[in-house]
């Protein structure tokens, strides 16, 4: 027959083990969530940087085209196209 003390010890042990397992699962959920959020924020920033670079290249291309057209017009070699 199990005594009162041993019975309470077994209950405390079981409760402690159960709590540890649940805390571990919760920690895993939180860790996964933080990782996923960090990944999404990083991807969003990467997209923003790529868009900024594409816009910069487009401005540079437009500036270069305008400069070339201006040089052509100064030389009298305009194509007549707008």
Order of alpha helices (4+ residues) and beta strands (2+ residues): alpha
